[in-house]
Amino acid sequence: MRTVYATTAVAASLAFAIPTASTAQDISVFAGIDASSAYVSQGLIFNDDISILTYVEASVNGFYFGAYHTPVDQNITLADNESGIYAGYRGEIGPVFYDASVFSYSYDEPFAEFVPADCTPEECLPVEYEEYVVSASIGATDAVFLTGRVAAAPEFEQTDLSVIADYYTDAGPSLSATYGSVNADFGDWTYWSAGVSVPISGATALDLFYHDTDATTDIGTPTDGTFVLTLSVDLSVL
């Protein structure tokens, strides 16, 4: 199932940023909105129309907590809305930045292929499940970061292994590429993406990413070579 947007996202974190570990004792609160031409996760399309994701996240001394919401396409997922809450810890050991978190996802309608045969619609609403995510990043150079990420969703006996390469500049565009492999009780597939993020202002960025996969329609709605344009606005609330 999905990993947070902006791997993405919201996991992978909600916004693209050079990995850092929080050492301040003060509470920080961020909120943001992403307007995308489509909602794609793990090479699968969850919404092929304009998708608006909103989120809020608070952090203190490395610990963080957040919530998000985004619409999904009922014709694709049999649901209208996806929401989630998450919590985790970010830190560093020497040159390695690490992040361990848990996400809880909820949908207002059940995914048909995941509903047990003995489950009535009333018993299955809403669909909820958890995903556990661990990642580690290291700077190959001052501008290039390499990340390994492992995510597990026990509800579907699913594991998602991915590697991510990011190239950052001080004030200009950043580049990112991801290759991942998913193994689950409903199918196995690989996915990949690459794109650029261009800062417009201190709080706003414009991203263009290409997504592809070898997933089949038996698993979901594959991207099959999809470009996604996203306008992101991320604000410091506190």
C-alpha positions in Angstrom: 0.0 0.0 0.0 1.0 3.6 -0.1 3.9 5.1 1.7 3.6 8.5 2.9 3.5 11.2 0.2 6.7 12.6 -0.7 8.5 9.9 0.1 7.3 10.6 -0.4 5.4 11.5 1.0 4.6 13.0 4.2 7.8 9.0 4.2 10.3 9.3 3.0 9.1 12.6 4.5 6.4 15.1 3.5 8.9 17.6 2.1 12.2 17.3 0.3 15.0 18.5 2.5 18.6 17.7 3.2 18.7 15.1 6.0 19.1 16.6 9.4 18.8 15.5 13.0 16.9 17.7 15.4 18.9 18.7 18.5 16.8 21.6 19.7 14.6 21.3 22.7 11.9 23.7 21.5 8.8 22.5 19.8 8.5 23.1 16.1 5.3 22.9 14.1 5.0 22.8 10.3 2.0 22.7 8.1 1.7 22.5 4.3 -0.3 21.7 1.2 0.7 19.9 -2.0 -1.3 20.3 -5.2 -0.4 17.5 -7.6 -1.6 16.6 -11.1 -2.0 13.0 -9.8 -1.4 10.9 -6.6 1.1 8.2 -7.2 2.7 5.9 -4.7 5.0 2.8 -5.2 4.3 3.0 -8.9 0.6 2.8 -8.5 -2.0 5.5 -9.2 -4.4 6.4 -6.4 -5.8 9.5 -8.0 -5.4 10.4 -11.7 -6.9 13.8 -11.2 -5.8 16.9 -9.3 -4.9 15.8 -5.8 -4.6 18.1 -2.8 -2.7 16.8 0.2 -2.7 18.8 3.5 -0.5 18.0 6.5 0.6 19.2 9.9 3.7 18.0 11.8 5.2 18.8 15.2 8.7 17.9 16.4 10.7 18.2 19.6 14.2 16.9 20.3 14.2 14.5 17.4 10.7 13.1 18.0 7.9 14.0 15.5 4.2 13.6 15.2 1.9 14.4 12.3 -1.3 13.9 10.4 -2.4 14.3 6.7 -5.3 14.0 4.4 -5.7 13.5 0.6 -8.5 12.6 -1.7 -8.3 9.4 -3.7 -10.2 8.3 -6.8 -13.2 6.1 -6.0 -13.1 4.6 -9.5 -9.5 3.3 -8.8 -9.5 2.6 -5.1 -13.3 2.4 -4.2 -12.5 5.1 -1.6 -12.9 8.8 -1.7 -10.5 9.9 1.1 -7.2 8.7 2.6 -6.0 10.1 5.9 -3.2 9.1 8.3 -1.4 9.8 11.5 2.3 9.1 12.1 5.0 9.3 14.7 8.7 8.7 14.7 12.2 9.7 15.6 15.0 11.3 13.5 18.6 11.2 14.6 22.2 10.7 13.6 25.1 8.4 14.3 28.4 9.8 13.0 27.8 10.5 9.2 24.6 8.5 9.1 21.1 10.1 9.5 18.4 7.7 10.5 14.6 7.8 10.8 12.3 5.3 12.4 8.5 5.8 12.2 5.1 4.2 12.2 2.1 5.3 10.1 -1.5 4.5 10.5 -3.6 4.8 7.3 -7.4 5.0 7.1 -9.8 5.0 4.1 -13.5 5.8 4.1 -14.3 2.8 1.9 -12.7 -0.7 1.6 -10.4 -1.7 -1.2 -12.3 -4.5 -2.8 -9.4 -6.8 -3.3 -8.3 -6.6 0.3 -11.7 -7.3 2.0 -11.9 -10.7 3.5 -14.8 -12.9 2.2 -16.5 -13.1 5.6 -16.3 -9.3 6.1 -19.5 -7.3 5.5 -19.2 -3.6 4.3 -20.3 -2.4 7.7 -17.6 -4.3 9.4 -14.9 -3.2 7.0 -15.5 0.6 7.2 -13.1 2.3 7.5 -10.2 0.3 6.2 -7.2 0.9 8.5 -3.7 -0.5 8.7 -0.2 0.3 9.9 3.1 0.6 8.2 6.5 0.6 9.9 9.4 2.5 8.2 13.1 2.6 8.9 15.6 4.6 6.7 19.2 5.6 6.8 21.0 8.3 4.8 24.6 9.1 4.2 26.2 12.0 2.4 28.4 10.7 -0.5 29.5 14.3 -1.0 28.4 17.6 0.3 25.6 17.7 -2.3 24.7 14.0 -2.8 22.8 11.9 -0.3 22.1 8.1 -0.6 19.2 6.6 1.4 18.1 3.0 2.0 14.6 2.5 3.2 12.6 -0.5 4.5 8.9 -0.4 5.1 6.6 -3.2 6.3 2.8 -3.4 6.4 2.0 -6.6 8.3 -1.7 -6.4 7.4 -0.8 -7.4 3.8 2.4 -9.2 4.6 4.1 -6.4 2.6 7.6 -5.2 2.5 8.9 -2.3 0.4 12.7 -2.0 -0.1 13.9 1.1 -1.8 17.0 3.1 -2.5 17.0 6.9 -3.1 19.6 9.2 -4.5 19.3 13.0 -4.0 21.4 15.8 -5.3 21.0 19.2 -3.5 22.2 22.7 -4.3 22.3 25.6 -1.8 19.5 27.6 -3.5 18.8 26.0 -6.9 17.0 22.9 -8.2 17.5 19.5 -6.5 17.3 16.1 -8.2 16.0 12.8 -6.9 15.7 9.2 -8.1 14.1 6.2 -6.4 14.1 2.5 -7.2 11.9 0.2 -5.1 10.7 -3.4 -4.9 7.4 -4.4 -3.2 6.6 -8.0 -2.0 3.0 -8.5 -0.7 0.4 -11.2 -0.3 -1.5 -9.7 -3.3 1.5 -9.4 -5.7 5.1 -8.4 -6.3 6.4 -5.5 -8.4 9.2 -3.0 -8.8 8.8 0.8 -9.3 11.1 3.7 -10.1 10.9 7.5 -10.4 13.1 10.5 -11.1 12.6 14.2 -11.1 13.5 17.7 -10.2 12.4 20.1 -7.4 12.7 23.8 -8.1 12.4 26.3 -5.2 10.1 29.3 -6.0 10.5 31.0 -2.6 11.5 30.0 0.9 8.2 28.2 1.5 7.2 27.1 -2.1 8.6 24.6 -4.6 7.6 23.2 -7.9 8.3 19.5 -8.6 8.2 17.4 -11.8 8.6 13.7 -11.4 8.4 10.7 -13.8 7.0 7.5 -12.4 7.0 4.0 -13.9 6.6 0.3 -12.7 6.4 -3.2 -13.9 3.2 -3.8 -11.9 0.2 -5.2 -13.7 -3.5 -4.3 -13.5 -4.0 -7.4 -11.3 -2.3 -5.4 -8.5 -3.7 -1.9 -9.1 -3.6 0.9 -11.6 0.1 1.1 -12.8 1.7 4.4 -13.6 3.0 3.1 -17.0 5.1 6.2 -17.5 3.4 9.0 -15.7 4.6 12.6 -15.1 3.4 14.3 -11.9 3.6 18.0 -11.4 3.4 19.2 -7.8 3.2 22.7 -6.2 4.2 22.5 -2.5 3.8 25.2 0.1 5.4 24.4 3.5 5.1 26.8 6.4 6.6 27.1 9.9 3.7 27.6 12.3 5.6 27.6 15.5 
